[in-house]
Structure formats: C-alpha cells, structure tokens
Amino acid sequence: MAFASSLLPAPVSRVRASIAPELAAFPPARMCVSLKAARRRGSRHGVRAEVNESGSTLAVDALSQVKHVLLPVTDRNPYLSEGTRQAAATTASLAKKYGANITVVVIDDKPKESFPEHDTQMSSIRWHLSEGGFTEFGLMERLGEGRKPTAIIGEVADELELDLVVLSMEAIHSKHVDGNLLAEFIPCPVLLLPL
C-alpha cells in the first residue's frame, strides 16, 4: 500500500497498550471473543490503547516532510472541472504551507491536436495555481500515449521522487483514474479529495 508504507511509525515509548480490566479476570484461552458476542456485549470488553499528547503530531510531521507535490489533470474541461479546481487549490495551499514545489501533469489519451481548447486549459491551470500564490511550477504533458492515467501518474511520481499526489475523487468516479490501481502504481501518499 502506497500510503501505509509512508506513514511514520509511533515509537514504542509513545504508545501504551493494556488489557481492559474486564478481561484481566479471564484466562488467556477465554480472551478470544467471537464478533457476534462482542457486538452483543458492546464496547465493555476489549483492548484499550492510550497515546500521549504528542501522538497527534505524527500526521503533521508527515506532511511537513512534503517537498514536492504532483497535481494530475485528467479531465478535458478547458476551464477545469470542480474536482480539479479543488485539487489545484488544495495543492497550492499545501505547497505554500510546507514550502513544497508543485508539478502538474496533464494526461489525456488523445493527442494535443485533437483538443482545440488545450491552450485554454493550460491558461486555466496557470490561473488557478496563481490564485493560490504559485506562478512557478513544473508542467508536464502526457498526451496521446494510449496508457492508463494511473500508470502515468505512478511513473511520474516515481521519476520525480514526489512526496504527495493530490487527486480529486472526481477523477476516479469519472473512470479517468482506476482507484484500485492507485496503491499499486503510485509510490507515495495520495490525497483523495471528496467531491
């Protein structure tokens, strides 16, 4: 799993696990409870884990390591779809907050010549990122290759050693990106934005 492999593990000193007092009276063989029985009894039985105060900073620490963000554009809307606009705004916000670079990859299975509004789309991408405070960013076009966008995103993320991919769920719902293959092809965390 791409995202799970990049999570920072919590040091053992920060996590304390203990057996719930209700289970301490049972011998070890009786501690196994069926799912049905556990539902019947409610949350009275189980294992409790406590995380100290600094445990919540692990996610923030992981994002502070982000130095290069990829924004894939897979839709053909010259003014960008709502999901792509949201992904562009989120990418700009994250990059600005953590001092990261942005690379945009425009992916389409048809060549540039078959898309008359290509220049309008490029202008729209520039405009949306400049609204977020970015006038300089990397721009790649992967047009007319006849390959799946998921594989192209993974290839670009791997070549550029990216730290994060920001993608709208709209790309998955519209079948541009195969959500099942994200973990297989993309070597870094993927931030999926809801519609």
C-alpha positions in Angstrom: 0.0 0.0 0.0 1.5 3.3 -1.1 0.1 5.5 1.7 0.6 2.9 4.5 4.2 2.4 3.6 4.9 6.1 4.1 3.4 6.6 7.5 5.7 7.3 10.3 5.6 4.5 13.0 4.9 5.6 16.5 7.8 4.9 18.8 7.1 2.2 21.4 7.6 4.8 24.1 4.6 6.8 22.9 2.0 4.0 22.8 0.9 2.1 25.9 -1.4 -0.9 25.4 -3.0 -2.6 28.3 -5.6 -5.3 28.7 -9.0 -3.9 29.7 -9.8 -4.6 33.4 -12.9 -6.5 32.4 -10.7 -9.1 30.6 -8.0 -9.4 33.2 -10.1 -12.0 35.2 -10.3 -14.4 32.2 -7.6 -16.9 31.5 -5.7 -16.3 28.2 -7.8 -19.0 26.3 -11.0 -17.3 27.1 -9.9 -13.9 25.9 -10.9 -14.7 22.3 -14.4 -13.5 21.8 -16.4 -14.0 18.7 -17.5 -11.0 16.7 -21.1 -11.8 17.4 -20.5 -12.0 21.1 -18.5 -8.8 21.1 -21.4 -6.9 19.4 -23.8 -8.4 21.9 -21.7 -7.2 24.9 -21.0 -3.8 23.4 -17.7 -2.0 24.0 -17.3 -3.1 27.6 -14.7 -5.7 26.6 -11.6 -5.2 24.5 -8.1 -3.7 24.5 -7.5 -0.1 25.2 -4.6 1.9 23.8 -3.5 5.2 25.1 -1.5 7.7 23.1 0.3 10.5 24.8 -0.2 14.1 23.9 2.5 14.2 21.2 0.9 11.3 19.2 -1.4 13.7 17.3 1.6 15.5 15.9 2.7 12.5 13.8 0.4 13.3 10.9 1.6 16.9 10.9 5.2 15.7 11.0 4.5 13.5 8.0 3.1 16.5 6.0 6.0 18.7 6.9 8.2 16.3 5.0 6.4 17.0 1.8 8.6 18.9 -0.5 7.3 18.0 -4.0 3.6 17.7 -4.8 2.0 16.3 -8.0 -1.3 17.6 -9.4 -2.6 15.3 -12.1 -5.1 16.8 -14.5 -7.2 14.1 -16.3 -10.3 15.9 -17.3 -10.9 17.6 -20.7 -12.8 20.6 -19.4 -10.8 23.7 -20.6 -11.8 25.6 -17.5 -11.2 22.6 -15.2 -13.8 20.5 -13.5 -14.9 21.4 -10.0 -12.8 18.5 -8.6 -9.7 19.5 -10.5 -10.1 23.1 -9.3 -10.4 21.9 -5.7 -7.3 19.7 -6.1 -5.4 22.7 -7.6 -6.4 24.9 -4.6 -5.5 22.2 -2.1 -2.2 21.6 -3.8 -1.3 25.3 -3.8 -2.3 25.6 -0.2 -0.3 22.6 1.0 2.7 23.6 -1.1 2.6 27.1 0.2 2.3 26.0 3.9 5.1 23.5 3.7 7.4 25.2 1.2 6.9 22.4 -1.4 7.3 22.5 -5.2 4.4 21.7 -7.5 4.4 19.7 -10.7 1.3 19.5 -12.8 0.9 16.6 -15.2 -1.8 16.9 -17.9 -2.9 13.4 -19.0 -5.1 12.5 -22.0 -5.3 9.5 -24.2 -5.7 11.8 -27.3 -3.0 14.0 -28.8 -2.9 17.8 -28.3 -4.0 18.4 -31.9 -7.4 16.7 -31.3 -8.1 19.0 -28.3 -8.7 22.5 -29.7 -9.1 24.1 -26.3 -5.8 22.8 -25.0 -4.3 26.3 -24.6 -7.4 27.4 -22.7 -6.9 24.5 -20.3 -3.2 25.4 -19.8 -4.2 29.0 -19.1 -6.8 27.9 -16.6 -4.3 25.7 -14.8 -1.9 28.6 -14.5 -4.6 30.9 -13.3 -5.9 28.6 -10.6 -2.4 27.9 -9.2 -1.6 31.6 -9.3 -4.7 32.3 -7.3 -3.1 30.0 -4.6 0.2 32.0 -4.8 2.1 29.9 -7.3 3.4 31.4 -10.6 6.2 28.9 -11.0 5.6 25.2 -11.2 6.6 22.3 -13.2 4.3 21.3 -16.1 4.3 18.0 -18.0 2.1 16.9 -20.8 1.5 13.2 -21.3 -0.9 13.3 -24.3 -1.8 10.6 -26.8 0.3 7.9 -25.2 -2.6 5.5 -25.0 -1.7 4.4 -21.5 -3.8 4.4 -18.3 -3.6 7.7 -16.4 -3.0 5.7 -13.1 0.2 4.2 -14.6 1.3 7.6 -15.9 0.8 9.2 -12.5 2.8 6.4 -10.8 5.6 6.7 -13.4 5.8 10.5 -13.0 5.7 10.2 -9.2 8.5 7.6 -9.3 10.7 9.5 -11.8 10.4 12.8 -9.9 10.6 11.2 -6.5 7.4 13.0 -5.4 6.2 13.1 -1.8 2.5 13.5 -2.4 -0.1 13.2 -5.1 -3.3 15.4 -4.8 -6.2 14.0 -6.7 -10.0 14.6 -6.7 -12.3 11.6 -6.3 -14.0 13.0 -9.4 -11.1 11.5 -11.4 -12.0 8.1 -10.0 -15.7 8.5 -10.3 -15.4 9.6 -13.9 -13.3 6.5 -14.6 -10.2 8.5 -15.7 -8.2 7.0 -12.8 -8.5 3.5 -11.6 -8.8 3.7 -7.8 -7.9 0.0 -7.4 -4.5 0.5 -9.0 -3.6 3.7 -7.0 -1.8 1.7 -4.3 0.0 -0.5 -6.8 1.3 2.2 -9.2 1.8 5.3 -7.0 4.9 5.1 -4.8 4.0 8.0 -2.5 0.9 9.0 -0.5 -2.2 10.0 -2.4 -4.5 12.7 -1.0 -8.0 12.0 -2.4 -10.3 14.9 -2.1 -14.1 14.3 -1.8 -16.5 15.8 -4.4 
